[in-house]
Amino acid sequence: MLLTGILIPSYAYTYIKMSSIKQLIMDVNSLKKLNDLKTIKEFIEYISPYYPDISIKENTIVEIEQALFDVYIKLIGKILYYSPENMRIFLRALLLKFEITNIKQIILGSITGLNKKEKSKRVNFLVEELLEKKVFIENLLEITSLDEIQLYMKNTKYNKAIREGLLYFKDNHQIFVLESFLDRLFYENLDLSGKLYKRKENDLIPEFIKYKTEIYNLRIISRGIQNKVDKKLLKQFFVDNYLFFNREKINELLPLIDLKEFISKLESYYKKIPQLKKFGINTQLIRKHLRWSLEGLYQDYYFKKNKIKIDDFEYLTIYKILEIIINKEKEIKFNIMPNVIRILHEKYEELGVKDENF
């Protein structure tokens, strides 16, 4: 889907198109019913009105998750197609996350000796079409050696992340650093895009970027604690963009080696934040579901703070776009996939076998 041939001058046209897209978000009652479904067949049938043209070849966790995010990317593509240029800048930056996933999969496939066809199965070509980068990713699929991959990336935004990540891999045989440098690049690029907005976008989008980046920084620390990663190494992955924290506060959390203490300090800090008190945000975090807890806290704050101003048309449209994007991703990660895992676990427990995707 090429976007250079259509010019959307204002959000009036976008607003008209948003009503049909909004219908693809599951409401609270529909989400609750997911817990009662017993088979993957009835599960897919139930969610299909919210995931048009979803295509699942095998009933595995990996295949189903990939199919769900295919629909999510299509949804972003529709919004992008119907939006003015300022919003397109943001959405393209958001889609970079999926191109980075493609790059990770191709490099990992090269490391493990997969051929082009096998690596292609792991690539989402739709996102490359939306970013108009299909030739770039197809050429990357042709490359087999890590040295050639590094050379191919030399004149791209990925150069430093790939160079440093592959160097670490060659010395330590660990892919973690490569993946982390690429993740950092995504959030840095997202932050950079936030400096290009004008008018009402500047009221809503940069704050969204700040909260997503802050969660990323906190998850870097929690992953470091869980996997005993060197603290000096972890420090390289932080992105200097914050909502409630700052570099000093993050550095105070970095030396912690116990996850329970880390969560306790986070909760203590959140309880003192006036903005969270003002909107009655629940600051309790759940260790078992730390990522979900953090996402829930920041999303709750973001929506309550930026509650729509009915009399401001552009603000309303931008808010609705962000609301759809946030809720659709949340729907997949925290409602649909946990139930998919539950159903598949129950199925394989009954059969007395294990699914290799678990």
Phi, psi and omega in degrees: 000104178273141187246002185285344186269000182230133181246121177255107187285334184211176180277357179298313178295319179300315183301317180300319183283339185291335184298319180288325179290322181300331180294347180275359177266129181285137178278176185301316182294321178295321179294322180296324181294340178301327182293342184264350183283141190249336182234155179296324181300308181290332178296311181295321178298321182292318184274349187303327177297334180266351180228071184304137176061025177297134184235117181236117183275323180227142180276069176238160181301312182298313182295316182293316180298318180297319180294321179296316181286338171300315180293321179299317179295320177299320179298314177298321178299320178295315179298317180301316183297326185262011187250155172293168188300322181301317178290326179297324178302313180296313184294323176297318178297324179292321180290342179302331178305321183281330173293321178297322175299318177301314181297318177301314182296320180293316180294316178299321177296321178294320179297320183271002174084022178287150176275177185300317181297317181292321179291324181299328180296337182268359185258137174265103184283339180299317181295327178290326176293317180296325179272358182058046183233023185298319180297319179303313184284327178294321177294321178296325179295335181285338186277138182249328184265149181294325179296321179290324176298315179298319179294319180298325183275358189305320183257025179244171178295344183272357188309303185295315181299316180292315181300309182292320181294318180288327176298315179295321180297317181296328181275329188236355180056039177231135183270350186306316184293318177301312180298320182291319177297322178291321177298317178300319179301320179301311183289327175294319179293321178297317178297317180297320180296330181294344180272359184256357186278158177229169174054224189290336177303326184288344177279331189246317188290312180303324179292322174301315180297320179299314183290324178294320180290322178296319176299317178302312180300318180292324179289330175300316180294315182295320177294323178296319178295313183294325184254008177053048180277143179304132185295323178296323178292315180302322184301333181289342187266352181292151175242128184281073177207119190224158175253300179256332183266183170211178182301321181297315180295320179296318179295332176290328181277334186304318183290348184298143181240359180241124184295323180298317179293321178301312180295319179299318180292323177298312181300318180298320180290315181299323181297337182267355184279117184304321182298322180289323177296317183303320183261008177062041183282133176289119185258009179281132180250147180252120185302316183296331181233053186299315181299315179298319180298315180295314179301316181298317180299309183290322179295317179301314179297313184300314182291319181292321180292321186257030180309136190302142174260103187303328184277000180244102190296312182295316178303315180301315182294315179297318178301315181296322177299311180294322178298316179296314181297315180295312185290328180290318177295317178299317179304315181291310187288321191247357177237307185285306184298319176301325178285326174299314179298317179301312183295316181292323176300313181298321180298312184284334174292322178295322182277347179074025179231169179245142174273129183295347180276352180281000000 
